[in-house]
């Protein structure tokens, strides 16, 4: 996907603020000049290493019933990090559905069910269908991107489903999209969730395609940059 030029563009200029605290999984407080505002946090991960008190952050104002905007970017050691876990789905879907790539497939569909499971993307090919799961990654240590940042039952369920699909003769892929630039490799975070790591290694042995992609991030857009190695 290097030089794919697939990007997500923000629709209006970001406002700068400082992070105050997280209230729950999907909301937190920020300080914009002297005013405290409640914003939506579009990420259910822990983000403990990123959402620190007084961290510089950027949000888009948006009036809602309970919040005054959406928090998108946080600066950590001069590095901009996107915390919006919805953006990776947009990027991967855009890559597969753009004009150049869509010629290879009969259809590229979002949020499609197969059996009792729902997958982020279904690619209908001439020979077989491929189901794709997409994970947003924000945690990086020593230039290694790590997933998950907390125990993930949902992530393990997805891996089991992808392994089952592969065993049934269908295509199965999982993308780890790292929404920051200071990374060289990707690995499972075995220290946090060793079972997820075991399942990911099993998935690789069974033929599930595992890809890790890092992004370029700025105040105007987030774009796919290049594929990085997956190591265990």
Short mmCIF file of the C-alpha atoms (twelve columns), coordinates in Angstrom:
data_MODEL
# 
_entry.id   MODEL 
# 
loop_
_atom_site.group_PDB 
_atom_site.id 
_atom_site.type_symbol 
_atom_site.label_atom_id 
_atom_site.label_alt_id 
_atom_site.label_comp_id 
_atom_site.label_asym_id 
_atom_site.label_seq_id 
_atom_site.Cartn_x 
_atom_site.Cartn_y 
_atom_site.Cartn_z 
_atom_site.pdbx_PDB_model_num 
ATOM 1   C CA . UNK A 1   0.000   0.000   0.000   1 
ATOM 2   C CA . UNK A 2   3.005   2.307   -0.107  1 
ATOM 3   C CA . UNK A 3   2.222   5.498   -2.025  1 
ATOM 4   C CA . UNK A 4   -1.428  4.468   -2.222  1 
ATOM 5   C CA . UNK A 5   -2.482  8.075   -1.452  1 
ATOM 6   C CA . UNK A 6   -5.471  6.892   0.516   1 
ATOM 7   C CA . UNK A 7   -6.399  9.471   3.126   1 
ATOM 8   C CA . UNK A 8   -9.052  10.743  5.507   1 
ATOM 9   C CA . UNK A 9   -9.422  14.525  5.483   1 
ATOM 10  C CA . UNK A 10  -10.879 16.543  8.327   1 
ATOM 11  C CA . UNK A 11  -13.754 18.748  7.205   1 
ATOM 12  C CA . UNK A 12  -12.841 21.866  9.198   1 
ATOM 13  C CA . UNK A 13  -9.814  23.293  11.015  1 
ATOM 14  C CA . UNK A 14  -8.867  21.655  14.295  1 
ATOM 15  C CA . UNK A 15  -8.970  23.555  17.575  1 
ATOM 16  C CA . UNK A 16  -6.057  23.209  19.968  1 
ATOM 17  C CA . UNK A 17  -6.681  22.360  23.631  1 
ATOM 18  C CA . UNK A 18  -5.121  20.542  26.572  1 
ATOM 19  C CA . UNK A 19  -6.376  17.241  27.907  1 
ATOM 20  C CA . UNK A 20  -7.864  17.295  31.418  1 
ATOM 21  C CA . UNK A 21  -9.176  13.803  32.127  1 
ATOM 22  C CA . UNK A 22  -11.154 10.882  30.773  1 
ATOM 23  C CA . UNK A 23  -14.654 10.485  32.147  1 
ATOM 24  C CA . UNK A 24  -15.452 7.086   30.656  1 
ATOM 25  C CA . UNK A 25  -14.621 5.033   27.574  1 
ATOM 26  C CA . UNK A 26  -16.159 7.499   25.150  1 
ATOM 27  C CA . UNK A 27  -15.938 10.933  26.759  1 
ATOM 28  C CA . UNK A 28  -13.464 13.227  28.453  1 
ATOM 29  C CA . UNK A 29  -12.729 16.801  29.450  1 
ATOM 30  C CA . UNK A 30  -10.420 19.210  27.641  1 
ATOM 31  C CA . UNK A 31  -9.425  22.824  28.296  1 
ATOM 32  C CA . UNK A 32  -9.786  25.214  25.361  1 
ATOM 33  C CA . UNK A 33  -8.188  28.509  26.460  1 
ATOM 34  C CA . UNK A 34  -9.921  28.895  29.853  1 
ATOM 35  C CA . UNK A 35  -13.056 26.920  29.134  1 
ATOM 36  C CA . UNK A 36  -13.538 23.281  30.139  1 
ATOM 37  C CA . UNK A 37  -15.405 21.281  27.516  1 
ATOM 38  C CA . UNK A 38  -16.725 17.751  27.364  1 
ATOM 39  C CA . UNK A 39  -15.785 15.928  24.163  1 
ATOM 40  C CA . UNK A 40  -16.455 12.572  22.566  1 
ATOM 41  C CA . UNK A 41  -13.486 10.157  22.503  1 
ATOM 42  C CA . UNK A 42  -13.968 7.845   19.493  1 
ATOM 43  C CA . UNK A 43  -11.898 5.001   20.894  1 
ATOM 44  C CA . UNK A 44  -12.743 2.398   23.539  1 
ATOM 45  C CA . UNK A 45  -9.098  1.453   24.149  1 
ATOM 46  C CA . UNK A 46  -7.317  2.384   27.358  1 
ATOM 47  C CA . UNK A 47  -4.948  4.952   25.772  1 
ATOM 48  C CA . UNK A 48  -3.214  5.391   29.129  1 
ATOM 49  C CA . UNK A 49  0.124   6.246   27.519  1 
ATOM 50  C CA . UNK A 50  -1.476  8.908   25.298  1 
ATOM 51  C CA . UNK A 51  -4.342  10.583  27.164  1 
ATOM 52  C CA . UNK A 52  -2.247  12.194  29.869  1 
ATOM 53  C CA . UNK A 53  -3.185  15.272  31.883  1 
ATOM 54  C CA . UNK A 54  -2.181  18.513  30.127  1 
ATOM 55  C CA . UNK A 55  -1.274  16.735  26.863  1 
ATOM 56  C CA . UNK A 56  -1.753  18.977  23.831  1 
ATOM 57  C CA . UNK A 57  -4.725  17.750  21.836  1 
ATOM 58  C CA . UNK A 58  -6.856  18.779  18.868  1 
ATOM 59  C CA . UNK A 59  -10.590 18.490  18.465  1 
ATOM 60  C CA . UNK A 60  -13.362 19.426  16.065  1 
ATOM 61  C CA . UNK A 61  -16.205 21.411  17.648  1 
ATOM 62  C CA . UNK A 62  -19.551 19.710  17.215  1 
ATOM 63  C CA . UNK A 63  -22.599 20.418  19.271  1 
ATOM 64  C CA . UNK A 64  -24.364 17.356  20.548  1 
ATOM 65  C CA . UNK A 65  -26.705 16.348  23.326  1 
ATOM 66  C CA . UNK A 66  -23.880 15.493  25.705  1 
ATOM 67  C CA . UNK A 67  -20.608 16.771  24.176  1 
ATOM 68  C CA . UNK A 68  -19.203 19.862  22.467  1 
ATOM 69  C CA . UNK A 69  -16.852 18.213  20.019  1 
ATOM 70  C CA . UNK A 70  -14.863 15.170  18.963  1 
ATOM 71  C CA . UNK A 71  -11.286 14.581  20.099  1 
ATOM 72  C CA . UNK A 72  -9.164  13.393  17.173  1 
ATOM 73  C CA . UNK A 73  -5.460  14.015  17.764  1 
ATOM 74  C CA . UNK A 74  -3.122  14.005  20.745  1 
ATOM 75  C CA . UNK A 75  0.503   15.132  20.779  1 
ATOM 76  C CA . UNK A 76  2.927   12.824  22.567  1 
ATOM 77  C CA . UNK A 77  6.656   13.675  22.613  1 
ATOM 78  C CA . UNK A 78  6.131   16.026  19.630  1 
ATOM 79  C CA . UNK A 79  4.387   13.214  17.705  1 
ATOM 80  C CA . UNK A 80  0.796   13.622  16.519  1 
ATOM 81  C CA . UNK A 81  -1.302  10.524  17.172  1 
ATOM 82  C CA . UNK A 82  -4.783  9.895   15.822  1 
ATOM 83  C CA . UNK A 83  -7.029  8.242   18.412  1 
ATOM 84  C CA . UNK A 84  -10.131 7.946   16.224  1 
ATOM 85  C CA . UNK A 85  -10.603 4.182   15.864  1 
ATOM 86  C CA . UNK A 86  -13.127 4.687   13.042  1 
ATOM 87  C CA . UNK A 87  -10.580 6.114   10.603  1 
ATOM 88  C CA . UNK A 88  -8.695  2.846   9.833   1 
ATOM 89  C CA . UNK A 89  -11.926 1.306   8.505   1 
ATOM 90  C CA . UNK A 90  -12.375 4.298   6.215   1 
ATOM 91  C CA . UNK A 91  -8.784  4.036   4.954   1 
ATOM 92  C CA . UNK A 92  -8.854  0.312   4.200   1 
ATOM 93  C CA . UNK A 93  -12.296 0.476   2.611   1 
ATOM 94  C CA . UNK A 94  -11.156 3.412   0.451   1 
ATOM 95  C CA . UNK A 95  -8.088  1.498   -0.659  1 
ATOM 96  C CA . UNK A 96  -10.102 -1.514  -1.809  1 
ATOM 97  C CA . UNK A 97  -12.954 0.424   -3.345  1 
ATOM 98  C CA . UNK A 98  -11.027 3.065   -5.293  1 
ATOM 99  C CA . UNK A 99  -11.143 2.927   -9.075  1 
ATOM 100 C CA . UNK A 100 -7.749  1.258   -9.552  1 
ATOM 101 C CA . UNK A 101 -8.372  -1.579  -7.120  1 
ATOM 102 C CA . UNK A 102 -12.107 -2.085  -7.638  1 
ATOM 103 C CA . UNK A 103 -11.452 -3.455  -11.116 1 
ATOM 104 C CA . UNK A 104 -9.955  -6.537  -9.467  1 
ATOM 105 C CA . UNK A 105 -13.114 -7.344  -7.498  1 
ATOM 106 C CA . UNK A 106 -16.798 -7.804  -8.181  1 
ATOM 107 C CA . UNK A 107 -17.759 -5.855  -5.049  1 
ATOM 108 C CA . UNK A 108 -16.332 -4.346  -1.865  1 
ATOM 109 C CA . UNK A 109 -18.914 -4.245  0.936   1 
ATOM 110 C CA . UNK A 110 -18.942 -2.799  4.462   1 
ATOM 111 C CA . UNK A 111 -20.126 -4.481  7.649   1 
ATOM 112 C CA . UNK A 112 -21.234 -7.767  6.120   1 
ATOM 113 C CA . UNK A 113 -22.515 -10.751 8.037   1 
ATOM 114 C CA . UNK A 114 -21.425 -14.318 7.438   1 
ATOM 115 C CA . UNK A 115 -23.088 -16.898 9.603   1 
ATOM 116 C CA . UNK A 116 -23.331 -15.418 13.081  1 
ATOM 117 C CA . UNK A 117 -20.425 -13.021 12.556  1 
ATOM 118 C CA . UNK A 118 -20.102 -9.512  11.158  1 
ATOM 119 C CA . UNK A 119 -16.899 -8.408  9.416   1 
ATOM 120 C CA . UNK A 120 -15.603 -4.921  8.634   1 
ATOM 121 C CA . UNK A 121 -15.263 -5.602  4.903   1 
ATOM 122 C CA . UNK A 122 -16.267 -8.341  2.489   1 
ATOM 123 C CA . UNK A 123 -14.458 -8.516  -0.849  1 
ATOM 124 C CA . UNK A 124 -16.407 -10.454 -3.447  1 
ATOM 125 C CA . UNK A 125 -13.928 -11.850 -5.929  1 
ATOM 126 C CA . UNK A 126 -14.372 -14.002 -9.006  1 
ATOM 127 C CA . UNK A 127 -13.056 -17.108 -7.240  1 
ATOM 128 C CA . UNK A 128 -13.850 -16.691 -3.545  1 
ATOM 129 C CA . UNK A 129 -14.994 -14.202 -0.955  1 
ATOM 130 C CA . UNK A 130 -12.514 -12.607 1.436   1 
ATOM 131 C CA . UNK A 131 -13.491 -11.230 4.832   1 
ATOM 132 C CA . UNK A 132 -11.432 -8.452  6.407   1 
ATOM 133 C CA . UNK A 133 -11.097 -7.274  10.001  1 
ATOM 134 C CA . UNK A 134 -9.444  -3.934  10.814  1 
ATOM 135 C CA . UNK A 135 -7.830  -2.901  14.093  1 
ATOM 136 C CA . UNK A 136 -6.793  0.600   15.105  1 
ATOM 137 C CA . UNK A 137 -3.383  0.757   16.825  1 
ATOM 138 C CA . UNK A 138 -2.106  3.706   18.852  1 
ATOM 139 C CA . UNK A 139 0.278   2.123   21.387  1 
ATOM 140 C CA . UNK A 140 3.985   2.226   20.483  1 
ATOM 141 C CA . UNK A 141 6.973   1.270   22.646  1 
ATOM 142 C CA . UNK A 142 10.567  1.440   21.397  1 
ATOM 143 C CA . UNK A 143 9.305   1.947   17.833  1 
ATOM 144 C CA . UNK A 144 7.243   -1.248  18.017  1 
ATOM 145 C CA . UNK A 145 3.469   -0.900  17.550  1 
ATOM 146 C CA . UNK A 146 1.559   -3.116  19.978  1 
ATOM 147 C CA . UNK A 147 -2.003  -4.420  19.996  1 
ATOM 148 C CA . UNK A 148 -4.049  -4.635  22.118  1 
ATOM 149 C CA . UNK A 149 -3.515  -2.096  24.889  1 
ATOM 150 C CA . UNK A 150 -5.916  -4.051  27.118  1 
ATOM 151 C CA . UNK A 151 -7.442  -7.529  27.221  1 
ATOM 152 C CA . UNK A 152 -9.702  -7.840  24.176  1 
ATOM 153 C CA . UNK A 153 -12.339 -10.568 24.100  1 
ATOM 154 C CA . UNK A 154 -13.771 -9.026  20.942  1 
ATOM 155 C CA . UNK A 155 -10.383 -9.142  19.208  1 
ATOM 156 C CA . UNK A 156 -9.911  -12.802 20.113  1 
ATOM 157 C CA . UNK A 157 -13.393 -13.604 18.828  1 
ATOM 158 C CA . UNK A 158 -12.514 -11.984 15.497  1 
ATOM 159 C CA . UNK A 159 -9.316  -14.028 15.192  1 
ATOM 160 C CA . UNK A 160 -11.186 -17.279 15.857  1 
ATOM 161 C CA . UNK A 161 -13.733 -16.313 13.204  1 
ATOM 162 C CA . UNK A 162 -11.026 -15.527 10.640  1 
ATOM 163 C CA . UNK A 163 -9.314  -18.870 11.331  1 
ATOM 164 C CA . UNK A 164 -12.656 -20.650 10.838  1 
ATOM 165 C CA . UNK A 165 -13.248 -18.851 7.537   1 
ATOM 166 C CA . UNK A 166 -9.824  -19.863 6.280   1 
ATOM 167 C CA . UNK A 167 -10.494 -23.465 7.249   1 
ATOM 168 C CA . UNK A 168 -13.710 -23.303 5.209   1 
ATOM 169 C CA . UNK A 169 -11.737 -22.291 2.117   1 
ATOM 170 C CA . UNK A 170 -12.460 -18.566 2.115   1 
ATOM 171 C CA . UNK A 171 -10.091 -15.622 2.218   1 
ATOM 172 C CA . UNK A 172 -9.341  -14.024 5.591   1 
ATOM 173 C CA . UNK A 173 -7.332  -10.890 6.373   1 
ATOM 174 C CA . UNK A 174 -6.645  -8.702  9.384   1 
ATOM 175 C CA . UNK A 175 -5.158  -5.220  9.135   1 
ATOM 176 C CA . UNK A 176 -3.473  -3.409  12.016  1 
ATOM 177 C CA . UNK A 177 -3.491  0.291   11.137  1 
ATOM 178 C CA . UNK A 178 -1.036  2.330   13.227  1 
ATOM 179 C CA . UNK A 179 -2.217  5.928   13.368  1 
ATOM 180 C CA . UNK A 180 1.196   7.474   14.060  1 
ATOM 181 C CA . UNK A 181 4.579   7.665   12.347  1 
ATOM 182 C CA . UNK A 182 7.158   6.723   15.011  1 
ATOM 183 C CA . UNK A 183 7.050   2.974   14.386  1 
ATOM 184 C CA . UNK A 184 9.196   0.369   12.621  1 
ATOM 185 C CA . UNK A 185 7.512   -2.954  13.461  1 
ATOM 186 C CA . UNK A 186 4.243   -4.428  14.693  1 
ATOM 187 C CA . UNK A 187 3.794   -7.142  17.302  1 
ATOM 188 C CA . UNK A 188 1.074   -8.589  19.493  1 
ATOM 189 C CA . UNK A 189 1.086   -7.211  23.028  1 
ATOM 190 C CA . UNK A 190 1.635   -10.551 24.760  1 
ATOM 191 C CA . UNK A 191 2.374   -8.870  28.087  1 
ATOM 192 C CA . UNK A 192 -1.183  -7.509  28.193  1 
ATOM 193 C CA . UNK A 193 -3.150  -10.273 26.433  1 
ATOM 194 C CA . UNK A 194 -1.049  -13.414 25.778  1 
ATOM 195 C CA . UNK A 195 -4.075  -15.348 24.468  1 
ATOM 196 C CA . UNK A 196 -4.556  -12.791 21.698  1 
ATOM 197 C CA . UNK A 197 -0.913  -13.263 20.697  1 
ATOM 198 C CA . UNK A 198 -1.305  -17.045 20.629  1 
ATOM 199 C CA . UNK A 199 -4.378  -16.748 18.420  1 
ATOM 200 C CA . UNK A 200 -2.651  -14.295 16.091  1 
ATOM 201 C CA . UNK A 201 0.261   -16.687 15.610  1 
ATOM 202 C CA . UNK A 202 -2.183  -19.548 15.027  1 
ATOM 203 C CA . UNK A 203 -4.022  -17.430 12.460  1 
ATOM 204 C CA . UNK A 204 -0.775  -16.789 10.608  1 
ATOM 205 C CA . UNK A 205 0.022   -20.522 10.538  1 
ATOM 206 C CA . UNK A 206 -3.490  -21.268 9.206   1 
ATOM 207 C CA . UNK A 207 -3.015  -18.806 6.336   1 
ATOM 208 C CA . UNK A 208 -4.870  -15.731 7.586   1 
ATOM 209 C CA . UNK A 209 -3.187  -12.731 5.958   1 
ATOM 210 C CA . UNK A 210 -1.831  -10.329 8.591   1 
ATOM 211 C CA . UNK A 211 -0.827  -6.810  7.554   1 
ATOM 212 C CA . UNK A 212 0.466   -3.843  9.543   1 
ATOM 213 C CA . UNK A 213 0.329   -0.363  8.029   1 
ATOM 214 C CA . UNK A 214 1.545   2.907   9.473   1 
ATOM 215 C CA . UNK A 215 0.000   6.273   8.733   1 
ATOM 216 C CA . UNK A 216 1.130   9.837   8.254   1 
ATOM 217 C CA . UNK A 217 -0.761  12.190  10.546  1 
ATOM 218 C CA . UNK A 218 -1.166  15.963  10.432  1 
ATOM 219 C CA . UNK A 219 -3.820  18.517  11.336  1 
ATOM 220 C CA . UNK A 220 -5.503  18.257  7.946   1 
ATOM 221 C CA . UNK A 221 -5.481  14.557  7.124   1 
ATOM 222 C CA . UNK A 222 -4.463  11.015  7.990   1 
ATOM 223 C CA . UNK A 223 -3.082  8.888   5.168   1 
ATOM 224 C CA . UNK A 224 -1.791  5.373   4.675   1 
ATOM 225 C CA . UNK A 225 1.989   5.540   4.354   1 
ATOM 226 C CA . UNK A 226 3.644   2.122   4.191   1 
ATOM 227 C CA . UNK A 227 3.493   -1.482  5.268   1 
ATOM 228 C CA . UNK A 228 5.754   -2.467  8.158   1 
ATOM 229 C CA . UNK A 229 6.988   -5.920  9.256   1 
ATOM 230 C CA . UNK A 230 4.943   -8.095  11.618  1 
ATOM 231 C CA . UNK A 231 7.196   -9.762  14.195  1 
ATOM 232 C CA . UNK A 232 6.523   -12.153 17.089  1 
# 
